[in-house]
Amino acid sequence: MKTFALLFAGAAALAPQMETRRAFFQGAAAATAAPIAVQVANADVDYAGVGYLGGSTKVDINNANVRAYVKLPGMYPTVGGKIATNGPYKSVADIYSIKGLSEKEKAIVKKYEARLVALEPSPMYVIDRINNGLYR
């Protein structure tokens, strides 16, 4: 019984200290969360041309991965690969000046020319144009 009383007295003596530590850590957590919230709010969350990377009917020839050309029959992998490896382009018409592009391949590009756009190259997508690391 005496041991129990000593344990109870020791716990009671530590209780105010625990409350102080708890308050300290809660205050510290709140102080560090405020700057983080501001940084997250200022983050660039989305790329404006994300729809042209294969998620819409149009394909951005400067940023889209070679796999985006699967939606255009005849373009993948040969013509799409040539477009992806020879960019960046100022306009869609620049595709016709790719060395090694045959007349048959040019005809395929001409067929889908209205579905191609040339947006400003974005470093976060240009690096993955040829191989984005997605495998079957």
Buried (B, 14 or more C-beta within 10 A) or exposed (E): EEEEEEEEEEEEEEEEEEEEEEEEEEEEEEEEEEEEEEEEEEEEEEBEBBEBBBEBEBBBBBBBBBBBBEBBEBBBEBBBBBBBEBBBBEEBEBBEEBEEBEEEBBEBBEEBEEBBBBBEBBEEBBEBBEEBEEEE
